[in-house]
Amino acid sequence: MSKTKSSALTAVFSAAIALAALPGAARAADKVHLMLDWIPTGDYAPYYAGIASGIYERNGIELRISKGNGSGDTLSKVAGGAAEIGMADISALFTARQRSSVPLKMIGAVYAHSPHSLFVRKDSGITTFTGLEGKKIGITPGNSHRLYFPAVAAAAKTDPNKIEWVTVDGSAMGPLLISGKVDAIPSYSTNFYYQNKQAQKAGKELAFLPFVEAGFAIYSLAFHTTEANIKNRPEMLKNFMKATSESWEAARKDPQATCEAHVKAIPQVDLDDCLGSLKATLGFIFTDHAKDAGVGGITAERLNKTYEVVAQAQSLDPKADPATAVDMSFLPPKK
């Protein structure tokens, strides 16, 4: 080999070694598809803002987000490989694992306790869960509100078999309620601000009935992934949860900037709607419970209580161990 060619090759190898030594250059960022359980309201602003601010990128994650159509639908799609990670209610996870042997696990809690509610029009006369027989309630496939509702109905002495459940697309539920085509819709209380604002534009007012009034101090929305990802892509999951934790903290420090980034990505969401939803959402993430369990973490006591409620509502095996459905090893260390 000539001296000229040898020198050229040496230069190429030296450049390659130098490039590999740069931060983040050793390997490309992991491409991760996050599927929501719902349309991208302000509840999800931290994730869109985390992309815009580079938090996910700095943690080695190239994140893509798509809307969902209910917890059951999201879990089904994640199990089928349509997304690496899905946001869904833990009740849907327990049910899917037992009834369909879906190979999914929860890897982080979003809400430390349940924000499940029924939204109604104030002029409907509905003020409690009692007396809902004959009413129409909109619902999306696999929606966790439906999974919990039998227990709520039992506490209110309402016959759930005499309620008409109308399956609809998630984005249509608000308009159907406002127009009076359904009598109630299930939604997280974090969505109340923007839903009521839309109702007010139509000359109506909404109210909400929180499930927690029936004793639902339980886990709800969470992140889930396949057991294959847990086995084969643990570093990706750790990076994702670390970036998500940082995005939550950034949202708490600056909700305005977080929502401005969200609205830029999702222009259908008004800034004030985003702020209303985001502030309510952060109240479910940063809680007294999170001080003990860590943000995104869980305790065995509340996990067992959550499973007890779900198992009773859905006739699941009461002796099953809910700990087998979770893997919390990907969360960053508790601060």
C-alpha distance (Angstrom), angle and dihedral (degrees) to the residues before:
residue distance angle dihedral
M1 . . .
S2 3.79 . .
K3 3.78 120.8 .
T4 3.82 89.8 -116.7
K5 3.83 93.4 54.7
S6 3.80 91.4 44.3
S7 3.79 91.4 52.7
A8 3.80 91.4 48.3
L9 3.80 92.6 51.5
T10 3.78 91.1 47.0
A11 3.79 89.7 53.6
V12 3.81 91.7 49.9
F13 3.81 92.8 50.0
S14 3.80 91.8 46.0
A15 3.78 91.2 51.7
A16 3.81 91.1 48.9
I17 3.80 91.8 50.7
A18 3.80 91.4 48.5
L19 3.79 91.4 49.4
A20 3.80 92.1 49.7
A21 3.79 89.7 52.9
L22 3.79 92.3 59.8
P23 3.84 117.1 101.4
G24 3.78 110.5 -90.7
A25 3.79 92.7 5.0
A26 3.80 96.2 101.0
R27 3.80 90.0 79.3
A28 3.76 138.5 0.4
A29 3.79 120.0 -98.2
D30 3.79 115.6 -88.5
K31 3.79 111.8 -103.8
V32 3.80 106.7 -132.1
H33 3.78 127.7 -177.1
L34 3.81 113.0 -155.6
M35 3.80 114.7 -164.1
L36 3.79 115.8 -159.3
D37 3.78 123.6 -145.5
W38 3.78 91.4 -128.7
I39 3.78 146.4 13.1
P40 3.84 113.1 -55.1
T41 3.80 101.9 -94.0
G42 3.79 123.5 157.9
D43 3.81 89.6 -78.1
Y44 3.80 86.8 79.7
A45 3.81 97.9 44.0
P46 3.84 95.0 111.4
Y47 3.82 91.4 64.7
Y48 3.80 96.1 48.3
A49 3.80 90.1 44.2
G50 3.80 89.5 47.3
I51 3.79 88.6 58.7
A52 3.81 93.4 45.8
S53 3.81 94.0 48.3
G54 3.80 93.3 47.1
I55 3.81 96.1 -115.5
Y56 3.78 93.8 129.5
E57 3.79 92.7 42.1
R58 3.82 91.8 51.7
N59 3.78 88.0 53.7
G60 3.79 93.1 52.5
I61 3.80 97.0 -100.4
E62 3.80 125.7 126.7
L63 3.79 97.0 -163.8
R64 3.79 127.7 -160.2
I65 3.81 120.9 -177.1
S66 3.78 130.1 -158.6
K67 3.80 131.4 -179.4
G68 3.77 123.0 -105.4
N69 3.77 136.2 -143.5
G70 3.79 102.5 -142.1
S71 3.79 134.1 -40.4
G72 3.79 96.1 -84.7
D73 3.78 93.3 52.3
T74 3.81 92.4 47.5
L75 3.81 93.3 50.8
S76 3.78 91.2 48.4
K77 3.79 91.1 53.0
V78 3.81 94.4 45.9
A79 3.80 89.8 50.1
G80 3.80 88.5 51.3
G81 3.81 92.5 52.5
A82 3.82 98.6 -106.4
A83 3.82 90.1 125.4
E84 3.80 135.9 12.3
I85 3.81 95.0 -136.6
G86 3.78 132.1 22.1
M87 3.79 134.7 -167.0
A88 3.79 111.1 -136.7
D89 3.77 141.7 139.0
I90 3.78 114.9 -82.8
S91 3.80 90.0 -129.6
A92 3.80 89.4 65.2
L93 3.81 88.7 51.0
F94 3.81 94.3 53.0
T95 3.78 91.0 47.0
A96 3.80 95.7 46.5
R97 3.81 93.2 47.7
Q98 3.79 93.0 53.1
R99 3.78 100.9 37.6
S100 3.79 100.4 36.1
S101 3.84 103.5 18.0
V102 3.80 88.4 -123.3
P103 3.84 107.7 -175.3
L104 3.81 96.9 -133.1
K105 3.79 134.6 121.6
M106 3.77 136.2 -168.2
I107 3.82 112.9 -112.9
G108 3.80 101.8 178.9
A109 3.79 140.8 5.0
V110 3.79 119.5 -122.3
Y111 3.79 99.9 -173.9
A112 3.79 119.6 37.1
H113 3.79 89.9 -153.0
S114 3.77 136.7 14.3
P115 3.83 122.5 -78.7
H116 3.83 92.3 -177.0
S117 3.80 113.1 145.2
L118 3.78 144.2 154.8
F119 3.80 115.2 -121.1
V120 3.80 116.4 -148.5
R121 3.78 137.0 171.8
K122 3.79 113.2 -101.0
D123 3.78 90.5 -132.0
S124 3.83 90.8 56.4
G125 3.78 92.8 81.2
I126 3.81 90.3 -129.8
T127 3.80 108.7 135.6
T128 3.83 102.6 149.3
F129 3.79 140.5 23.7
T130 3.81 88.2 -102.1
G131 3.80 117.9 100.0
L132 3.81 99.6 21.1
E133 3.79 92.8 134.3
G134 3.79 110.8 127.3
K135 3.82 92.9 19.1
K136 3.80 124.7 125.3
I137 3.81 116.3 -125.5
G138 3.79 120.7 -172.2
I139 3.81 115.8 -133.9
T140 3.80 139.9 175.5
P141 3.82 122.5 -137.7
G142 3.81 112.2 -78.0
N143 3.80 92.1 1.0
S144 3.81 109.9 172.0
H145 3.80 92.1 -137.9
R146 3.79 88.7 67.3
L147 3.80 90.2 49.6
Y148 3.80 91.4 55.2
F149 3.77 98.5 37.1
P150 3.84 98.9 86.9
A151 3.81 89.8 63.5
V152 3.81 91.3 46.8
A153 3.80 90.7 48.4
A154 3.80 91.6 49.0
A155 3.80 91.2 53.1
A156 3.83 89.2 49.7
K157 3.82 93.7 44.3
T158 3.79 89.9 -120.6
D159 3.81 121.1 144.5
P160 3.84 105.5 -126.2
N161 3.81 90.6 -165.2
K162 3.79 89.6 67.0
I163 3.82 93.7 56.3
E164 3.81 118.2 95.2
W165 3.80 110.5 -133.1
V166 3.81 112.3 -158.4
T167 3.81 115.7 -160.1
V168 3.81 110.6 -139.0
D169 3.79 141.0 157.8
G170 3.79 113.4 -86.2
S171 3.81 94.3 -119.4
A172 3.83 91.2 54.3
M173 3.79 98.0 54.6
G174 3.81 98.1 84.5
P175 3.82 95.2 48.6
L176 3.81 91.1 46.4
L177 3.80 91.1 53.7
I178 3.79 94.4 45.3
S179 3.81 91.6 49.1
G180 3.81 91.5 48.9
K181 3.80 95.4 -118.0
V182 3.81 88.5 124.9
D183 3.80 126.5 28.4
A184 3.80 97.6 -140.8
I185 3.78 142.0 3.0
P186 3.81 129.5 -156.5
S187 3.77 115.0 -120.9
Y188 3.77 141.7 147.7
S189 3.79 112.0 -94.5
T190 3.81 86.6 -123.7
N191 3.82 86.9 74.9
F192 3.79 95.6 55.1
Y193 3.80 98.3 95.7
Y194 3.77 97.4 59.2
Q195 3.81 95.2 35.6
N196 3.80 91.2 53.5
K197 3.79 90.6 46.3
Q198 3.80 89.7 56.9
A199 3.80 90.0 48.5
Q200 3.80 91.4 50.9
K201 3.80 90.0 54.9
A202 3.80 86.6 58.9
G203 3.81 92.1 47.3
K204 3.81 94.7 -102.6
E205 3.81 135.9 114.1
L206 3.79 127.3 -144.5
A207 3.78 132.9 -151.2
F208 3.78 130.1 -170.1
L209 3.79 134.6 -140.1
P210 3.84 110.5 -151.8
F211 3.79 118.0 -143.6
V212 3.80 88.6 -143.5
E213 3.79 87.0 77.3
A214 3.81 84.9 71.0
G215 3.81 90.4 55.1
F216 3.79 101.0 -89.9
A217 3.82 100.4 152.4
I218 3.78 88.8 147.3
Y219 3.80 140.4 119.4
S220 3.77 117.1 -84.8
L221 3.82 128.3 156.4
A222 3.79 113.0 43.3
F223 3.79 144.4 153.2
H224 3.80 117.5 -98.1
T225 3.78 135.9 -175.1
T226 3.78 139.5 171.4
E227 3.77 123.8 -83.2
A228 3.82 86.5 -122.4
N229 3.81 90.4 61.2
I230 3.79 90.0 47.6
K231 3.78 89.9 54.4
N232 3.79 99.9 37.9
R233 3.82 106.0 28.2
P234 3.83 107.9 34.2
E235 3.80 94.2 140.1
M236 3.80 91.3 54.9
L237 3.80 90.6 52.0
K238 3.81 92.1 48.8
N239 3.80 90.9 49.8
F240 3.79 91.7 47.5
M241 3.80 94.2 51.0
K242 3.81 91.9 45.1
A243 3.81 91.5 51.4
T244 3.80 90.5 46.0
S245 3.80 91.8 51.5
E246 3.81 89.4 50.7
S247 3.82 90.2 48.4
W248 3.81 91.2 52.7
E249 3.80 90.5 50.8
A250 3.81 92.0 47.5
A251 3.82 89.4 51.2
R252 3.79 91.4 51.3
K253 3.81 91.6 50.7
D254 3.80 95.6 46.2
P255 3.83 115.5 15.7
Q256 3.81 91.2 166.0
A257 3.82 94.6 58.2
T258 3.80 90.3 42.2
C259 3.80 92.7 54.7
E260 3.79 93.0 43.0
A261 3.81 88.3 57.6
H262 3.79 90.9 45.5
V263 3.80 94.0 50.9
K264 3.78 90.2 48.9
A265 3.80 89.3 55.9
I266 3.82 95.2 38.1
P267 3.82 105.9 30.3
Q268 3.82 91.9 177.1
V269 3.82 87.6 74.7
D270 3.81 116.3 81.0
L271 3.79 116.4 -133.9
D272 3.80 94.9 -121.2
D273 3.82 90.6 47.9
C274 3.78 89.3 53.0
L275 3.79 92.6 49.3
G276 3.80 91.9 49.3
S277 3.80 92.8 50.9
L278 3.79 95.5 40.1
K279 3.80 95.3 51.7
A280 3.79 90.4 49.6
T281 3.81 90.8 47.1
L282 3.80 93.9 51.1
G283 3.80 87.6 55.4
F284 3.80 88.7 63.7
I285 3.84 93.8 46.3
F286 3.81 101.7 44.7
T287 3.80 102.2 48.5
D288 3.78 139.3 140.7
H289 3.80 86.3 -101.4
A290 3.82 89.6 56.8
K291 3.80 89.5 55.3
D292 3.79 88.2 65.2
A293 3.80 101.3 33.3
G294 3.81 97.3 32.6
V295 3.80 124.3 -113.5
G296 3.78 105.6 -58.7
G297 3.79 90.8 11.0
I298 3.78 132.1 117.2
T299 3.77 139.7 -149.2
A300 3.77 125.5 -133.8
E301 3.79 90.7 -124.6
R302 3.80 95.9 56.9
L303 3.81 92.4 38.9
N304 3.80 90.0 55.2
K305 3.81 91.2 46.5
T306 3.78 90.3 49.7
Y307 3.78 91.8 51.7
E308 3.80 91.6 46.2
V309 3.81 90.9 56.1
V310 3.81 93.5 44.8
A311 3.79 93.9 45.1
Q312 3.78 91.5 50.8
A313 3.80 93.1 47.0
Q314 3.80 94.9 46.2
S315 3.81 102.4 31.8
L316 3.80 93.1 -115.6
D317 3.79 124.2 160.0
P318 3.82 104.1 -72.2
K319 3.81 90.9 -156.2
A320 3.80 96.5 55.5
D321 3.80 115.6 116.3
P322 3.84 109.6 -120.8
A323 3.80 90.2 -160.5
T324 3.81 88.5 75.4
A325 3.81 88.7 65.4
V326 3.81 95.6 58.0
D327 3.79 137.9 63.0
M328 3.79 112.1 -175.2
S329 3.80 96.2 172.6
F330 3.81 92.9 105.7
L331 3.81 96.3 64.9
P332 3.81 117.6 105.6
P333 3.82 115.0 -108.2
K334 3.82 114.7 -75.2
K335 3.80 111.9 -99.9
